[in-house]
Amino acid sequence: MVLQKEPGGDGPFNDEEDLLAGLKRGERGAVSRFVADNIGRMRAVAARLVKDEDLAEDCVQEAFIKALKNIDRFEGRAKLRTWLHRITVNEALMVLRSRKRLAEDLIDPLLPDFDENACRLEAPWPKRLSAEDILSQAEQRALVLSKIDELPESYRIVLVLRDIEELDTAEVAEALGITEGNVKVRLHRARSALKKLLEPLLRGEAP
Amino acid sequence: MTPSYGSRALRFMKGLMLRNLPLMITCREFEDFLLDYLEGNLPRGQRRIFDLHLAICRECRDYLAAYKETMALGKRAFDDPAAVLPQTVPEDLITAVMEARHPDSEK
């Protein structure tokens, strides 16, 4: 595969300090390099949060604009990429906040089952496939992603922020305006529900 | 297909034991503290009680293994190698970003 070279994709901005200085001076070459290096990751981050390509593209554009507006305040304590990731997540969350709230009780049927003795009801697992086994078949990736999409929105968002974007509990709580306790409850329920949704795959049964 | 959960009588005995013997917790209690257990937030004494429950409860052991594999599967499904390749950069995006940096210069 031939990789297309972007304008400004070579030359003086290979090192983060150079790039940062170029961005602070507002050089087009630096901006171009900055965008080219990060846009793929940012599109992926925004798309998995807002689940809409056009909205995701808007988030990415807004995130770049905010980043450049505030570039003088970037002190280099974190990596530029990490900083930009956080800005993108925040943009995506703003889009999500503007959407109407979805019903939250849909998660109940997906939670683990217990009997009247408080014993867990879990059928035996004669075999359990690993994530690697499952994803070795290309079409399974889309299936896993579609199962994640089946989670009620308020749980799916917490799962994506914690497990995929790797924000910590306090950061997710702040981003969503909920308590840390609530983040933990939603994360655990989201994972439990996803386990139930992915069970046929993990058991090696037909989806 | 109805899943097979084993004998009700055995589960009754197990529930009785888990509720009444010292150092035992029920599967429900195990569930309530599972996240803290996984994140290493339980004090050592409670962690031992959790480990003991795992050692004697096949259901919670299987559940936890599948739960962990689910986490791995979710994470890996999102790993998109294409996202890190250089992508086409829309020129109008660069222009919009440049304008944000110097709102007056490109008017």
Interface residues (C-beta under 8 A of the other chain):
Chain A: L3 Q4 K5 E6 P7 G9 L23 G26 R28 V31 S32 V35 A36 D37 I39 G40 R41 R43 A44 R48 Q61 F64 I65 K66 L68 K69 I71 P112 F114 D115 E116 N117 A118 C119 R120 L121 E122 A123 P124 W125 R128 L129 S130 A131 E132 I134 L135 R141 V144 L145 I148 L159 D163 I164 K184 L187 H188 R191 S192 L194 K195 L198 E199 L201 L202
Chain B: P3 S4 Y5 R8 R11 F12 K14 G15 L16 L18 R19 T26 C27 R28 E29 F30 E31 L34 L35 D36 C57 R58 E59 C60 D62 Y63 A65 A66 Y67 E69 T70 M71 A72 L73 G74 K75 R76 A77 F78 D80 A82 A83 V84 L85 P86 Q87 T88 V89 L93 I94 A96 V97 M98 A100 R101 H102 S105
